[in-house]
């Protein structure tokens, strides 16, 4: 399992902890298949704040797998 997955959306960095990158890819694909959906991510460093990103066609989302120990 990944330590975290870094998510870049709208030019801003976010992260998701404790999830596998393939699961996140599948969640994004499912959202796009129905037209849109929300992806819950962490915003900020240190004490992260949970936020939701609207996933829609045409919006760039980049995932970077950060491996665990």
NULO-192349 format. One line per 10 residues: their letters; for each residue x, y, z of N, C-alpha, C, O. Coordinates in steps of 0.1 Angstrom, whole numbers, plus 5000, padded with zeros to 4 digits. Example, Ala and Ser with C-alpha at 12.3 -4.5 7.8 and 13.67 -1.06 7.14 Angstrom:
<nodes>
as> 5132,4943,5078,5123,4955,5078,5132,4967,5078,5142,4967,5085; 5128,4978,5071,5137,4989,5071,5129,5000,5079,5134,5011,5080
</nodes>
This chain:
<nodes>
xxxxxxxxxx> 5008,4988,5000,5000,5000,5000,5009,5012,5000,5020,5012,5005; 5004,5023,4994,5011,5035,4993,5012,5042,5007,5003,5040,5015; 5022,5050,5009,5023,5058,5021,5012,5069,5019,5004,5072,5028; 5012,5075,5007,5001,5084,5003,5002,5085,4988,5011,5081,4981; 4991,5091,4983,4991,5095,4968,4990,5110,4968,4980,5116,4973; 4999,5116,4961,4998,5130,4958,4989,5133,4947,4990,5126,4936; 4980,5143,4948,4970,5146,4938,4973,5160,4934,4973,5169,4942; 4974,5163,4921,4975,5176,4916,4963,5179,4908,4959,5172,4898; 4955,5190,4912,4942,5193,4906,4942,5208,4905,4943,5215,4915; 4939,5213,4893,4938,5228,4891,4951,5235,4895,4951,5246,4899
xxxxxxxxxx> 4963,5228,4893,4975,5234,4896,4979,5234,4911,4990,5239,4915; 4971,5228,4920,4973,5228,4934,4976,5214,4939,4970,5204,4933; 4985,5212,4948,4987,5199,4954,4978,5195,4965,4974,5203,4974; 4974,5183,4965,4966,5177,4976,4972,5163,4978,4981,5159,4971; 4966,5156,4988,4971,5142,4991,4960,5133,4996,4950,5138,5001; 4962,5120,4994,4953,5110,5000,4961,5100,5007,4971,5094,5001; 4959,5097,5019,4967,5088,5027,4959,5074,5029,4947,5074,5029; 4967,5064,5029,4962,5051,5033,4953,5044,5022,4945,5035,5025; 4955,5048,5009,4947,5042,4998,4957,5038,4987,4967,5045,4986; 4953,5028,4980,4961,5024,4968,4958,5032,4956,4946,5036,4954
xxxxxxxxxx> 4968,5036,4948,4966,5044,4937,4956,5038,4927,4949,5046,4920; 4956,5025,4925,4947,5019,4916,4932,5021,4920,4924,5022,4912; 4930,5021,4933,4916,5023,4938,4912,5037,4935,4900,5040,4932; 4921,5047,4937,4918,5061,4934,4915,5063,4919,4906,5070,4915; 4924,5056,4911,4921,5057,4896,4907,5052,4893,4900,5057,4885; 4904,5040,4899,4891,5034,4896,4879,5044,4901,4869,5045,4894; 4881,5050,4912,4871,5060,4917,4870,5072,4907,4858,5076,4905; 4881,5077,4902,4880,5088,4893,4873,5083,4880,4865,5090,4874; 4877,5071,4875,4871,5066,4863,4856,5064,4864,4848,5067,4855; 4852,5059,4876,4837,5058,4878,4830,5071,4878,4819,5072,4873
xxxxxxxxxx> 4836,5081,4884,4830,5094,4884,4829,5100,4870,4818,5105,4867; 4839,5098,4862,4838,5103,4848,4828,5095,4840,4822,5101,4831; 4827,5082,4843,4817,5074,4836,4803,5079,4837,4794,5077,4828; 4800,5085,4849,4786,5090,4851,4785,5105,4849,4775,5111,4851; 4796,5111,4845,4796,5125,4842,4803,5134,4852,4809,5144,4848; 4803,5131,4865,4810,5138,4875,4810,5131,4888,4802,5121,4890; 4818,5135,4897,4818,5129,4911,4828,5137,4920,4835,5146,4915; 4828,5133,4932,4836,5140,4942,4847,5131,4947,4845,5119,4949; 4859,5136,4948,4871,5129,4953,4875,5136,4966,4879,5147,4966; 4875,5128,4977,4879,5134,4990,4894,5133,4992,4900,5123,4990
xxxxxxxxxx> 4900,5145,4995,4915,5146,4996,4918,5154,5008,4910,5160,5015; 4931,5154,5011,4936,5163,5022,4943,5175,5016,4950,5174,5006; 4940,5187,5022,4945,5199,5017,4954,5205,5028,4950,5206,5040; 4967,5209,5025,4976,5214,5035,4986,5205,5040,4985,5192,5037; 4996,5210,5047,5006,5202,5053,5005,5203,5068,4999,5212,5073; 5011,5193,5075,5010,5193,5089,4996,5188,5093,4994,5176,5092; 4988,5196,5098,4974,5192,5101,4966,5194,5088,4962,5206,5085; 4963,5183,5082,4956,5184,5069,4941,5186,5071,4935,5182,5081; 4935,5193,5062,4921,5196,5062,4915,5188,5051,4919,5189,5040; 4904,5181,5054,4897,5173,5043,4889,5182,5035,4882,5191,5039
xxxxxxxxxx> 4890,5180,5022,4882,5188,5012,4878,5178,5001,4884,5168,4999; 4868,5182,4993,4864,5174,4982,4867,5181,4968,4865,5193,4967; 4872,5174,4959,4874,5179,4945,4864,5174,4936,4860,5162,4936; 4858,5183,4928,4848,5179,4918,4855,5173,4905,4863,5180,4899; 4853,5161,4903,4859,5154,4891,4849,5155,4879,4838,5149,4880; 4854,5161,4869,4845,5163,4857,4854,5161,4844,4866,5162,4845; 4848,5157,4833,4856,5156,4821,4863,5170,4817,4857,5180,4819; 4875,5169,4813,4882,5181,4809,4890,5188,4820,4898,5197,4817; 4889,5183,4832,4897,5188,4843,4909,5179,4845,4908,5167,4847; 4921,5185,4845,4933,5177,4847,4935,5172,4861,4934,5181,4871
xxxxxxxxx> 4937,5160,4863,4940,5154,4876,4953,5145,4874,4953,5136,4866; 4963,5147,4882,4975,5139,4882,4977,5132,4895,4975,5138,4906; 4981,5120,4895,4983,5112,4907,4998,5108,4907,5003,5104,4897; 5004,5109,4919,5018,5104,4921,5018,5095,4933,5015,5099,4944; 5022,5083,4931,5023,5073,4942,5035,5075,4950,5046,5075,4945; 5033,5077,4963,5045,5078,4972,5045,5066,4980,5037,5063,4989; 5055,5057,4977,5055,5044,4984,5058,5045,4999,5064,5054,5004; 5053,5035,5006,5055,5034,5020,5068,5027,5023,5075,5023,5014; 5072,5025,5036,5084,5019,5039,5084,5004,5038,5093,4997,5040
</nodes>
